[in-house]
Amino acid sequence: MATAVDELLDMLFDMIDEAKNAAFSGDKCVIERDKALDLIEDAKKQLPVDLAEARKILNARNEYLAAAKREAEEIRKRAEIEANQMVSEAPVMTQARQKAREVLAHADEEAKKTCRETNEYCVDLLRRTEDALAAAHAEMRQVHNQFRSGMGAGSSSSGSSGGGRMYDAEADG
């Protein structure tokens, strides 16, 4: 499942990957500054959306756990009511207690299982979200550093022909 941040970073990667080499340099390239900065800004704006989605998932997990606990409590209460209704005779009372214990044990097992599975799912989802955000952040830093180093190389070269120099907005303004 690709997120909007992933797509923006892929676009930025493709832009840099397909960029023409800077003059006299095999590892530096010329890219459209405004387009690259727009992609970075869009990625920055999208990160809070991904974080909000992770929060929604965590809230849904908490609601699911609360519902499971309520359901377990309702099952327990129904079991107690059933047991109380069956106490008219000694053998019936013994059976009722046994049935109540079984129902309670089953409800507890189901509640624990549901909680465990929900926790595992949320931990995995949060880990994957955290990994995706960390990767996006690292890639944005790398692109930013590459962009800075590309800017530095263009402004420091004296370039006799002028065809291989990068555009310098500060010098132009």
Buried (B, 14 or more C-beta within 10 A) or exposed (E): EEBBBBBBBEBBBEBBEEBEEBBEBEEBBBBEBEEBBBBBEBBBEBBEEBEEEBEEBBEEBEEBBEEBEEBBEEBBEEBBEEBEEBEEEEEEBEEBEEBBEEBBEEBEEBBEEBBEEBEEEBEEBBEEBEEBBEEBBEBBEEBEEBBEEBBEBBEEBEBEEEEBBBEEEEEEE
